[in-house]
């Protein structure tokens, strides 16, 4: 009798535990979906903001205002889009000139371009580190397994030199360094 009671207890307990585990798994999956949706919403809002800045740099303030409004509708916490609307509103109120607004939006666009260049520079740096590791692996292998070691080192040195040239080219184009 005691064994049957224990069996019933563990069976009921394991069913509840299974339900909790499944429930947690679904909750985690749902949370992951919510974060994915949030990321998509943020990306869409940011895309409208970037299009608004592009329009504003070409003095198409009506288009820019429309894009900024869309960005705020999608994500009402998009401070940059709200700021864009405020600047455009200041043009209409006569508080700032169109030239000043063009300068402000142009500087924002330059900031976008700098972020992209920084990402490229980081990627080039990461590639250089990876190539250096490959060189270190090749040169540390002294067992004779790599008969074409000199050729590989030469190829890697060439790749590093090419990446360095790319990096120098990016630096020259930005005139920042």
C-alpha positions in Angstrom: 0.0 0.0 0.0 2.8 2.4 0.9 4.6 1.7 -2.4 1.4 2.5 -4.3 1.0 5.8 -2.5 4.6 6.7 -3.2 4.1 5.8 -6.8 1.0 8.0 -7.1 2.9 10.8 -5.3 5.9 10.7 -7.7 3.7 10.3 -10.7 1.7 13.3 -9.8 4.8 15.2 -8.8 6.6 14.4 -12.1 3.5 15.5 -14.1 3.4 18.8 -12.3 7.2 19.2 -12.7 6.9 18.3 -16.4 4.1 20.9 -16.8 6.2 23.5 -15.0 9.3 22.7 -17.2 7.2 22.8 -20.4 5.6 26.1 -19.2 9.0 27.6 -18.5 10.2 26.5 -21.9 7.3 28.1 -23.6 7.8 31.2 -21.5 11.4 31.4 -22.6 10.5 30.9 -26.2 7.8 33.6 -25.9 10.3 35.9 -24.2 12.8 35.3 -27.0 10.1 36.1 -29.6 9.2 39.3 -27.8 12.9 40.4 -27.8 13.1 39.5 -31.5 10.0 41.6 -32.2 11.4 44.4 -30.1 14.6 44.3 -32.1 12.7 44.4 -35.3 10.6 47.3 -34.1 13.7 49.2 -33.1 15.3 48.5 -36.4 12.3 49.7 -38.4 12.0 52.9 -36.3 15.7 53.6 -36.7 15.4 53.0 -40.5 12.7 55.7 -40.7 14.9 58.0 -38.6 17.9 57.5 -40.9 15.7 58.1 -44.0 14.5 61.3 -42.3 18.0 62.5 -41.7 18.9 61.7 -45.4 15.9 63.7 -46.5 16.7 66.6 -44.2 20.3 66.8 -45.5 18.8 67.4 -49.0 16.6 70.1 -47.6 13.4 68.0 -48.0 12.1 68.8 -44.6 8.5 67.7 -45.3 9.7 64.2 -46.2 12.1 64.2 -43.2 9.2 65.2 -40.9 7.1 62.4 -42.2 9.9 59.8 -41.7 10.5 61.1 -38.2 6.8 60.9 -37.3 6.7 57.3 -38.6 9.8 56.5 -36.4 8.1 57.9 -33.4 4.8 56.1 -34.2 6.7 52.8 -34.3 8.8 53.5 -31.2 7.6 56.5 -29.1 10.9 56.3 -27.2 13.0 57.1 -30.3 14.7 60.2 -28.9 16.6 61.0 -32.0 13.4 61.1 -34.2 11.8 63.3 -31.6 14.8 65.6 -31.7 14.5 65.6 -35.5 10.9 66.7 -35.3 11.8 69.4 -32.8 14.5 70.8 -35.1 12.1 70.8 -38.1 9.5 72.5 -35.9 12.0 75.1 -35.0 12.5 75.8 -38.7 8.8 76.4 -39.1 8.7 78.6 -36.0 11.6 80.7 -37.3 13.8 79.8 -34.3 16.6 78.4 -36.5 17.5 78.8 -40.1 17.3 76.1 -42.7 21.1 76.4 -43.2 21.6 75.6 -39.5 19.2 72.7 -39.7 21.1 71.4 -42.8 24.3 71.6 -40.8 22.8 69.7 -37.9 21.4 66.9 -40.0 24.6 66.8 -42.1 26.6 66.3 -38.9 24.3 63.4 -37.9 24.7 61.8 -41.3 28.5 62.1 -40.9 28.1 60.4 -37.6 26.4 57.5 -39.2 29.2 57.2 -41.8 31.8 57.3 -39.0 30.0 54.5 -37.2 30.1 52.4 -40.4 33.8 53.1 -40.9 34.6 52.3 -37.3 32.9 48.9 -37.8 35.0 48.3 -41.0 38.2 49.3 -39.2 37.3 46.9 -36.4 36.6 44.1 -38.9 40.0 44.7 -40.6 41.7 44.7 -37.2 40.0 41.4 -36.3 41.1 39.9 -39.6 44.7 41.0 -38.9 44.6 39.3 -35.5 43.2 36.1 -37.0 45.9 36.2 -39.7 48.6 36.7 -37.0 47.3 33.7 -35.1 47.5 31.6 -38.3 51.1 32.8 -38.8 51.9 31.9 -35.2 50.4 28.5 -35.7 52.3 27.8 -38.8 55.6 29.0 -37.5 55.2 27.2 -34.2 54.7 23.9 -36.0 58.2 22.7 -36.4 57.5 19.0 -37.0 57.8 19.2 -40.7 54.1 18.6 -41.4 53.8 21.9 -43.3 56.2 21.7 -46.2 54.6 24.7 -47.8 55.1 26.9 -44.7 57.1 29.5 -46.5 54.3 29.8 -49.1 51.6 30.1 -46.4 53.6 32.7 -44.5 54.1 34.7 -47.7 50.4 34.5 -48.5 49.5 35.6 -45.0 52.0 38.4 -45.1 50.5 39.6 -48.4 47.0 39.5 -46.9 48.1 41.5 -43.8 49.8 44.0 -46.1 46.6 44.3 -48.2 44.5 44.7 -45.0 46.9 47.4 -43.7 46.6 49.2 -47.1 42.8 49.0 -46.8 43.0 50.4 -43.3 45.2 53.2 -44.4 42.8 54.0 -47.3 39.9 54.2 -44.9 41.9 56.5 -42.6 42.8 58.8 -45.5 39.2 59.0 -46.7 37.9 60.0 -43.3 40.8 62.4 -42.5 40.3 61.6 -38.9 43.5 60.0 -37.8 
